[in-house]
Structure formats: C-alpha cells, structure tokens
C-alpha cells in the first residue's frame, strides 16, 4: 500500500511569493488532515477534510492559507503571499475512519521563506 | 483534552527495553491514550493507543495504570532506528491531535 505522498519535499521561496503544497493520501482514505510545525514550535493541526468537504479549519492561521481537495482525492495547500513566519514543515495525514486507528502521515514539505 | 507530562529526554541502550513514562492525571473516563513518534525528517508515526487495558502490537506495549493517571510505552528491544521524539497524547479520539514537546529518545549502541 502506497503511503501518504507529499511534494515538493522542500521549497524555498521569497517573501511575498506563492507556494502550493500537494498531498496525495492513501487511496480510499476519506479523511485528510494538514498539520504544520513552524520553527521552534510544536506540531499543530491546521484543518481536516472529509472527502472534498472541509470539516474543520480552525487551525488555519490566517486567510493567506487556502486548502482544497477537489474530487476528494489529493489536496493542495496554498500560501499566498508567503511570509517569513510561514517557514516550517507542513505535514499531511490521512485516515480511513475518524478516530481510534491512527493516522498515516506523509514525510512533510519543508518550506523556507526568505 | 487532558494535559500530559513527559520527560524531555532519555537514553536507552540498544537491545534493551525502553520504558517511556507519561502522566495524565486529569484524563477523563472516555479519553484514550495515544502514542506517536517522529523520527528525524519523517512525519509522525502512530505507535499504539489504549483506553483501560494494556495493549501490545508489533511495535510496542502500552501499560496503563489502574487509575489511568499514568501510562508507560515499552519498546521491548530498542534499536538505533527507534531514536525519535515520542509523543503521548490523550484524546477522545485521534482527530485533531495536539502534539506537545514529547520525549526525545536516543538509543545508543
């Protein structure tokens, strides 16, 4: 079974530019989550999709962040315009059911805004 | 969610058992104890979870005290590849996980 795939693995962009991160969940997993760890901080929840619907985006830091999951398959997380404090590692995870069985996380995208 | 307390770091000898403690004195009756770990440059990895009974899988064992106020994750035969940050999380389910600082475990040859 293929795992959760994220790309790019690394991205370096200038402040003010736009970056789009992509996540391919495990096939058949309706639940998809985004988390991030910004420098020196703990891993924090960003949002949760069930299929193509956003169930909870309470962790999204501000309106510069836009997540989509068209067709309920892969998801994108766009940061526009990027700021220095957005630097960190962005993780995607997926699960078959909600709760109890553990997520499968991707390896993350390391975003550096300079 | 109940707050958890873990030691910031611990060392373990390769081949020996690693016992990782976690205190969760404010846990409620229907909250589970989850353990995840993050190996450097990888995403977090689910290890095990439990409610009341001790649990064992191919990765680890989870021992939960009778009053459920603390638990111990046991890696029976630690290897160098078990070097990671281990997170103890208490939640109703593993939706919207809240990762704390965790315990940095270093397995030494």
HADDOCK unambig.tbl for C-alpha pairs under 7 A between the chains (distance, minus, plus):
assign (segid A and resid 42 and name CA) (segid B and resid 99 and name CA) 6.30 0.50 0.50
assign (segid A and resid 42 and name CA) (segid B and resid 100 and name CA) 6.07 0.50 0.50
assign (segid A and resid 42 and name CA) (segid B and resid 101 and name CA) 6.35 0.50 0.50
assign (segid A and resid 43 and name CA) (segid B and resid 99 and name CA) 5.60 0.50 0.50
assign (segid A and resid 44 and name CA) (segid B and resid 98 and name CA) 6.40 0.50 0.50
assign (segid A and resid 44 and name CA) (segid B and resid 99 and name CA) 6.82 0.50 0.50
assign (segid A and resid 45 and name CA) (segid B and resid 96 and name CA) 5.93 0.50 0.50
assign (segid A and resid 45 and name CA) (segid B and resid 97 and name CA) 6.67 0.50 0.50
assign (segid A and resid 91 and name CA) (segid B and resid 43 and name CA) 6.62 0.50 0.50
assign (segid A and resid 98 and name CA) (segid B and resid 95 and name CA) 6.50 0.50 0.50
assign (segid A and resid 99 and name CA) (segid B and resid 93 and name CA) 4.53 0.50 0.50
assign (segid A and resid 99 and name CA) (segid B and resid 94 and name CA) 4.87 0.50 0.50
assign (segid A and resid 99 and name CA) (segid B and resid 95 and name CA) 5.66 0.50 0.50
assign (segid A and resid 100 and name CA) (segid B and resid 93 and name CA) 5.43 0.50 0.50
assign (segid A and resid 100 and name CA) (segid B and resid 94 and name CA) 5.92 0.50 0.50
assign (segid A and resid 102 and name CA) (segid B and resid 46 and name CA) 5.58 0.50 0.50
assign (segid A and resid 102 and name CA) (segid B and resid 94 and name CA) 6.46 0.50 0.50
assign (segid A and resid 103 and name CA) (segid B and resid 46 and name CA) 6.44 0.50 0.50
assign (segid A and resid 104 and name CA) (segid B and resid 45 and name CA) 6.67 0.50 0.50
assign (segid A and resid 105 and name CA) (segid B and resid 43 and name CA) 5.34 0.50 0.50
assign (segid A and resid 105 and name CA) (segid B and resid 44 and name CA) 5.97 0.50 0.50
assign (segid A and resid 105 and name CA) (segid B and resid 45 and name CA) 6.57 0.50 0.50
assign (segid A and resid 106 and name CA) (segid B and resid 43 and name CA) 5.42 0.50 0.50
assign (segid A and resid 107 and name CA) (segid B and resid 41 and name CA) 6.92 0.50 0.50
assign (segid A and resid 107 and name CA) (segid B and resid 42 and name CA) 4.52 0.50 0.50
assign (segid A and resid 107 and name CA) (segid B and resid 43 and name CA) 4.38 0.50 0.50
assign (segid A and resid 108 and name CA) (segid B and resid 42 and name CA) 6.94 0.50 0.50
assign (segid A and resid 108 and name CA) (segid B and resid 43 and name CA) 6.03 0.50 0.50
